[in-house]
Amino acid sequence: MSRLLKSGVFSDCEVKCDGKTWKLHKSILCIRSGYFNSCLTNGWPEGKTGCVEITLFTKEQMDWIISYIYTGKFDFDRHYNNKTFLHTAVQLWTLGDYFLVRNLCDDVECRLSAFIPRSLNNAILRGFQLDAQDWLNAGRLIYTDFNVVDSKHVLKAEFLNLTLGKTWARKLNLRMPEFKTLCQSHPKFGNDCMVKLVDDGISKLQ
């Protein structure tokens, strides 16, 4: 599939975004994306022209989702190493949700759930250290794009859990200047944190 994506051979449709054009294949897009299936088969204008123009995302984000549709894979390790995993994961989930690629959403949710080590000892053994700026960027994106939904929304729930769910991590995260910054810029985050702490029966923050 990756060869078809790179070469564009036998392509029968195009996706355009931010000045870039991808020559793609309806059979692959329609099977793996509910969004493209609707665009290209349900009488939409794009189905007649064979061209879908995307304006809500960047060309880098479209590279991500198109590559995932074709290969079913994403290089999460590169973003771990670049300390951009959380912010990237939120963008990927949003892409999967918009383009109706459920496998991508599931993949992101699974990785977010496993992101924080179970214990401080495990964190030390793994050399794990939360990047505060990446955490803040992810939080800002979640509480901007999903501000009107409650804390049970899957992205908010995962973000709150990785921030407050484990005792050892909670103690460190609450001390981050970025935690206060996010609370100040997005009061809903602070409210959601209080609700989670109460729901989890946490009486002491330290």
N, C-alpha and C positions, 0 to 999 in steps of 0.2 A: 504493500500500500504506500509506503514512503516513497518508493520509486515513481509511482504514478503521480504523487503529489509534487515531487521535485521536477519531473519531466513535463507534466501537463499533457502527455500523450493520451489520445482518445478523449480529451476533455469535451464536455458538451454544455458547460455553463461557466459563468464567471462570478466571482465575488469581488467587489471593489470597496476599499476603505482607505481614507486618508492618502489618496494618491497612489495606492498600490492595487494591483489586480492579480488575483489568483485564478488560474485556469483549472477548473475542478470537474467533478463527475457527479451527475445527479444521482446515480444509483447509490453511491457511497453516502453522499450528504443526506439523502432522503431516508435511508435506512437507519442512520445513526443520529440524526437530529430532527426532532419534531418540528422545530422552527423552519428548517430548510424544506422539510417535507411539505409543510403548508404553503410556503412561498412558491415552490416549484411544481406542485401538482394539484393545487386546489383552485385553479382559476385566477390566481393573483396575476397582476401584470408581469411580475418577475418570471412567472411560468411561461409566458409567451416570448419574452425577450431573452430568457436564459441568463439574465444578469441581475444580481442582488447587490444593492448598494447599502452599506452599513455606515451609519453616522453616529451611533451611540458609543462606539468603542474606538480605541486606537488601532493602528495597523499592527503594533506589537501584540496587543491582546488578541487580535484576529489571527495572527500567526499561531498563538497558543491554542486557540480553540480549533482551528482548522487542522493543525498538526495532531491534536488529540483525537479528533473525529476520524482521521485517517489511520492513526497508529494505536490509539488506545493507551498512549503513554505520555508522561510529562517528566522532564528532568528536574524533579524536586531537589535532588542533591545539590545542584548548582546554586539553588536559592538558599539552601541551608548554609552552604559555604559563603555565600555573598551576604548573609545576614538579612535576607529579604523574604524569608519563607512565609511569615505570617501575612504580610501585605500582599504577596503574590497569591497565597492560598485564598484570601478573601476575593481577589479579582477573579480567580479561576472558578470559584463557586458561583459567583455572579454570572459569569459567562455560561457555565453549565446550566444554570437556572433559566437564563434568557433564551438560550438556543435549544433548550429542552434536551440536554445531553445528561441524563440522570447518572450515568456511570461516573462522569467527572465530578459531580456533586458528591457522590458516595465516596469516591477516592479522597477528595479533599476533607470530608468529614472524618474519615478514618484516620488520616494523617494528623489532623488537628487534635483528635482525641488522644493520640499517642505521643503528641509533641512534648509534653512535660514529663520527665522521668518520674517514676513512682515514689522515689525517695531521694533524699539529699545524697546518700551514698551512691546511688545509681547515677545521679547527675554528675558527681565527681568522677566516677569511673568513665563516663561517656565524654567528659570534658564539656558538659553542657553549660551554656550560659545564655540566658535570655537577652536578646538585643533590645534594649529599651526603645530605641528609635523605631525599629521594625514593629514592635508591639504598639507603639503610639500611632504609627501610620495605619496599621491594621484597624485599631480601635476607631480612629477618626473616620476611616472609610465605612466601617460598619454603622457607626452612629450618625453618619450623614446619609448614606444610601437607604438605611433601614430604620430611620429615626421613628417612624410612625408605628412600627410593629412592636409587640411586647417582647419581654425578655425570653419568652419560650421559642422565639424564632431560632432556627438551628444555628445560624452563625453567631447570634448574640449568646446563645446558651453555651456554645463551644468556647467562645472568647471569655465569657465569665468563668467558665470552669477551668480553663488553663490559667486564668489570673488568680482565682480564689479557691479552686477546688482542692488543692493539696496543701497541707499545713506548711511544709517547708518552703514551698514556692510563694504561698500567700504572704508570709512574713517578709520575704525579700521584695515582692512586687509592691506591697503597700508602702514601702520606703522609697520607691523610685520617684524622683521628681516628675517623671512623665505621667505617673498615676494621678497626681494632683492636677497636672496640666489637662489631662483628658476629662477629669471631673469638672474642671472649670469651663472648658470649652463645650462640653456636652453633658449638661446636668442629668440627662436621662441615664447616662452611664453610672453616675453616682447613685441614682435611685435604684437602678437594677442591681448594683453591688449590694446595697443594703437589703434588698429583698432576698437575694441569694444567700447572704450571710444568715438572715433570719430563717429562711427555709432549711438551710443546712444545720441549724442549731448551733451556730458559732457565737459564743458569748464573749470570747477574748480574741482580740485581733493580733496580739503579739504572743 
